[in-house]
Structure formats: structure tokens, C-alpha cells
Amino acid sequence: MAEPKKLMRALAGETLETPPVWMMRQAGRYLPEYRATRAQAGDFLSLCYNPELAAEVTLQPIRRYNFDAAILFADILLLPQALGADLWFVTGEGPRLSTVTSASDFAKLKGADDIHDRLGPIYETVGILSKELPSETTLIGFAGAPWTVATYMIAGKGTPDQAPAHKLKAEDTKTFDALMDLLTAGTIEYLSKQADAGAEVLKLFDSWAGSLSGDDFDKYALTPAKRIIAELKSRHPDVPIIAFPREAGEKYIGFAKETGADCVALDNSVQADWAAGYVQRDGCVQGNLAPTHMVEGGQPLIDETKRIVKAFSGGPHIFNLGHGITPEADPENVHVMLEAIRG
Ligand SMILES: Cc1c2[nH]c(c1CCC(=O)O)Cc1[nH]c(c(CCC(=O)O)c1C)Cc1[nH]c(c(CCC(=O)O)c1C)Cc1[nH]c(c(C)c1CCC(=O)O)C2
């Protein structure tokens, strides 16, 4: 039997001498080779739907940095598109979608089982990667969590405060709940097919979980994650799941236990020492270097990286950033970070 991969060992609860490491958005615009392949594909969405080129950009950061994990190159907004929403990206601004703000908009969407034709190329990318990745590298598949995906579908774009989604939730709870149920079911089908195609770990991105307070957090972040994880665990018992309820603050405590996640990813607004005490006691944590360090570099990057490694050294830990690496980051700083972790 082959040695278990480092990332899988951490996810199984093992405390390792040096943590495995990867970065959110590791395939992205800070890399010149990514920009070249994206130009070859034409645009971002054409790149997502081209299995050869999507696999190529997934592999680029692995070749450059030998990360312990590769994350499938795709986007959380491909699921709404497969459900029938229009989706396009405006350069310099971000995603745009046709909106869902009424029962009649909702009625036009497809069912959770009707997504696979459209998402076929994504499963093909996973298949290529599971053959081409180095044997020690773990392949991570992912989807957005229902609340985060719903915020984009309702507003038709990214919003600073998710106000349109909060408004629909308050004023037409029936339609909002129906959308959440459809996204929960669709996410299960989407992630399950990624696992069938060869994804070894699945990650659920709830980037806007922090804007849900009180009971809303339980109803719309915790409960859907619990449903998704329970169903995936019954279909794929050996596939660990990482949950990322970004900016959950105190609600990170107990999140893994409540939802059945094998690991929680921490954003950089929480202190590593605090999280080591209150969150890591339940199992593996991932995070949580501020992405700005990858732009600024220097001694603060080295000091902060070492501080995080040390804070989490008493338990299972996957080193990562607290959010995605930005286009302004210096690719050389990734080597500086890796040297500080791996020595
Ligand atoms: C909210 C969200 C989205 N997408 C995603 C999230 C959740 C994580 C987070 O909070 O960032 C997740 C995502 N998006 C992308 C990945 C691929 C894997 C990876 O390397 O992490 C992953 C895991 C590629 C991408 N997704 C996007 C890019 C940049 C597109 C480009 O090349 O022009 C990449 C590499 C575009 C995107 N996609 C999305 C937005 C808001 C934007 C525009 C903002 C931006 O440009 O960074 C939706």
C-alpha cells in the first residue's frame, strides 16, 4: 500500500511535524503562466469549461511550489449556471447573473438532478487531474455553500453586505427557503459526482457565512452544511470534507462537530492561538495567514507564518491563507512562505 498522503493524514486527525500546505486561489492571476493559459482559453468561463486547460492551470502551482494539495479549477457560480441562471464575468468587476427574486424566477430553474450535462466538463477535469497529479498530491473538489451561492443568485452580483438576499429571506421566506433547498440538493449532486470522478477531499465555501447572525446562522449556514455532509458521508464515507464558514467568529467553535466536517478552514480575522484552543480541540483546522502578506512579503511574512505554524503545532493543521491569494501577490513570496513552513 502506498503511504497515506500528508493532507489526508492531517484530515484524519494526525499531528504532523510540518503541516501540509496549499493556498486558496493558488491557480490565479498572480501567476504569469495562469494569465497566459486564460488568454489561450479566451476568458475565465471558457477556461473553466475546457478540461485540458482547466487541468493545466490546476497543475501550474503544483509544478512551481509542490503544494500538498491541488484544488480543481472551476468556480462556485457554475452550479447556478447549470441550474439555468445566466452567468458572465465583467473584467475588473466580477460575476454577473440573472436574478432570482420571486417565485416565478425560482420556477424557471432546473431540478438538482438536471445539472450534470452542463457540468460534465468539470467532472472531466477532475478525471484528468486524478491521473496527472503527482502521487503525493491530494485533489480537492469544491462547491459554494447554499447561502453564499444564493447571495449571488438573488443579487445578480457580489454585494458588500448581502442585502438583497437578506431582504428576500425576510420578505418572501417561502421562495428563499425553496432556493436554499434546491441549492442544498444541487450541491450534494455536484460534489458527489466530483468524488465519483476522483476528488479525494471536498471543500464547501461559505464565504458570506459571517453575515448570518443568531438563528439565521444555524438555519442557513450550519443546517445546510450538516445536510450536505451527512449525505456525502453516506455516499462517500472515505472522502473527508473541509467546511469554510468564513468570518463565523465565535461560531467556528463546535462547527465541525455539529456538521460532521473533518476540518474547518479559518479566515484571518480569528487569532491562531484562540482557534488552537477552541476550534482545533475538535479536530483538524486549516488556515489562516492574511493574504496581504503575500503582497508585502519580507520579515513580517516569515514571522507570521512561523507564528501560525507554532500556534497550531499541538494538533492536526493544514497551512493555508485566510482567504484567496490576490492578483497583486508576488509569486516569490510563496517560496518565502514555504521555506518558513518546511525549512
Ligand atoms: C465567492 C467565490 C467565487 N468563487 C469562489 C468563491 C469562494 C471563495 C472566496 O470567497 O473567494 C471559489 C473559487 N473560485 C476559483 C476557484 C478555483 C480554485 C482555486 O485556485 O482556489 C475557487 C475555489 C477560481 C476563480 N474565480 C474567479 C477567478 C478570477 C477570474 C479571472 O481569472 O479573471 C478565479 C481564478 C472569479 C470570481 N469568482 C467569484 C468571484 C466573486 C469572482 C470575482 C472576484 C475575483 O476576480 O477574484 C465567486
The ligand as a Tripos MOL2 file, in Angstrom:
@<TRIPOS>MOLECULE
LIG
   48    52     1     0     0
SMALL
NO_CHARGES

@<TRIPOS>ATOM
      1 C1        -17.2140   33.7510   -3.7490 C.3       1 LIG1
      2 C2        -16.4540   32.7740   -4.6340 C.ar      1 LIG1
      3 C3        -16.4340   32.7770   -6.0640 C.ar      1 LIG1
      4 N1        -15.6350   31.7210   -6.4470 N.ar      1 LIG1
      5 C4        -15.1450   31.0730   -5.3450 C.ar      1 LIG1
      6 C5        -15.6840   31.6940   -4.1990 C.ar      1 LIG1
      7 C6        -15.4880   31.2160   -2.7670 C.3       1 LIG1
      8 C7        -14.1710   31.6010   -2.2020 C.3       1 LIG1
      9 C8        -13.9870   33.0780   -1.9860 C.2       1 LIG1
     10 O1        -14.6330   33.6370   -1.0850 O.co2     1 LIG1
     11 O2        -13.1800   33.6570   -2.7340 O.co2     1 LIG1
     12 C9        -14.2910   29.8860   -5.3050 C.3       1 LIG1
     13 C10       -13.2590   29.6930   -6.3450 C.ar      1 LIG1
     14 N2        -13.0200   30.4380   -7.4700 N.ar      1 LIG1
     15 C11       -11.9780   29.9090   -8.1770 C.ar      1 LIG1
     16 C12       -11.5650   28.7330   -7.5140 C.ar      1 LIG1
     17 C13       -10.5430   27.7790   -8.1390 C.3       1 LIG1
     18 C14        -9.6260   27.0840   -7.3140 C.3       1 LIG1
     19 C15        -8.5930   27.8860   -6.5630 C.2       1 LIG1
     20 O3         -7.4710   28.0700   -7.0950 O.co2     1 LIG1
     21 O4         -8.8410   28.2550   -5.4030 O.co2     1 LIG1
     22 C16       -12.3290   28.6120   -6.3460 C.ar      1 LIG1
     23 C17       -12.2470   27.5750   -5.2330 C.3       1 LIG1
     24 C18       -11.4060   30.4340   -9.4180 C.3       1 LIG1
     25 C19       -11.6070   31.8540   -9.7450 C.ar      1 LIG1
     26 N3        -12.7780   32.5620   -9.7060 N.ar      1 LIG1
     27 C20       -12.5810   33.8180  -10.1920 C.ar      1 LIG1
     28 C21       -11.2120   33.9490  -10.5820 C.ar      1 LIG1
     29 C22       -10.5870   35.1510  -11.2360 C.3       1 LIG1
     30 C23       -11.1020   35.1800  -12.6390 C.3       1 LIG1
     31 C24       -10.1080   35.5870  -13.6850 C.2       1 LIG1
     32 O5         -9.1470   34.8400  -13.9670 O.co2     1 LIG1
     33 O6        -10.3570   36.6580  -14.2280 O.co2     1 LIG1
     34 C25       -10.5990   32.7100  -10.3120 C.ar      1 LIG1
     35 C26        -9.1730   32.3220  -10.5980 C.3       1 LIG1
     36 C27       -13.6380   34.8640  -10.3640 C.3       1 LIG1
     37 C28       -14.6420   35.0100   -9.2900 C.ar      1 LIG1
     38 N4        -15.4200   34.0130   -8.7890 N.ar      1 LIG1
     39 C29       -16.2230   34.5090   -7.7830 C.ar      1 LIG1
     40 C30       -15.9850   35.8980   -7.6710 C.ar      1 LIG1
     41 C31       -16.6520   36.8160   -6.6730 C.3       1 LIG1
     42 C32       -15.0240   36.2140   -8.6280 C.ar      1 LIG1
     43 C33       -14.5090   37.5870   -8.9670 C.3       1 LIG1
     44 C34       -13.5190   38.0680   -7.9630 C.3       1 LIG1
     45 C35       -12.1250   37.7770   -8.4340 C.2       1 LIG1
     46 O7        -11.8710   38.1050   -9.6070 O.co2     1 LIG1
     47 O8        -11.3180   37.2910   -7.6370 O.co2     1 LIG1
     48 C36       -17.1580   33.6940   -6.9860 C.3       1 LIG1
@<TRIPOS>BOND
     1     1     2 1
     2     2     3 ar
     3     2     6 ar
     4     3     4 ar
     5     3    48 1
     6     4     5 ar
     7     5     6 ar
     8     5    12 1
     9     6     7 1
    10     7     8 1
    11     8     9 1
    12     9    10 2
    13     9    11 1
    14    12    13 1
    15    13    14 ar
    16    13    22 ar
    17    14    15 ar
    18    15    16 ar
    19    15    24 1
    20    16    17 1
    21    16    22 ar
    22    17    18 1
    23    18    19 1
    24    19    20 2
    25    19    21 1
    26    22    23 1
    27    24    25 1
    28    25    26 ar
    29    25    34 ar
    30    26    27 ar
    31    27    28 ar
    32    27    36 1
    33    28    29 1
    34    28    34 ar
    35    29    30 1
    36    30    31 1
    37    31    32 2
    38    31    33 1
    39    34    35 1
    40    36    37 1
    41    37    38 ar
    42    37    42 ar
    43    38    39 ar
    44    39    40 ar
    45    39    48 1
    46    40    41 1
    47    40    42 ar
    48    42    43 1
    49    43    44 1
    50    44    45 1
    51    45    46 2
    52    45    47 1
@<TRIPOS>SUBSTRUCTURE
     1 LIG1         1 GROUP 0 **** ****
